[in-house]
Amino acid sequence: MYETEKWIHVTIDFGNCKRLGDLHDELKQKLHLPDFYGRNLDALWDSITGIMYTPAYILIRGAKKVPADLCPTVEKMIGIFKRAEIMYGDVRIQVEE
């Protein structure tokens, strides 16, 4: 496990998300993103790599509870977090099954 004593801990729970907007609302709220957050995958990348507070330990819950039509988007969102983890090192992600 990662040393996260000085890191912020954020839990993102997609379990109650029924629409695409709900996913982005959850991200905006939990990551404390500004009102100008673009609510799309490019904006998520920009937010993770330049707007949100880091270092951050991100726990994602409820990814398998979203409606089937949202599953590809959730997987892409998780992929964005994983890419940021690899490229920058100041974001750590764990996905709860």
Secondary structure, 3 states (H helix, E strand, C coil): CCCCCCCEEEEEECCCCCCHHHHHHHHHHHCCCCCCCCCCHHHHHHHHHHCCCCCEEEEEECHHHCCHHHHHHHHHHHHHHHHHHHHHCCEEEEECC
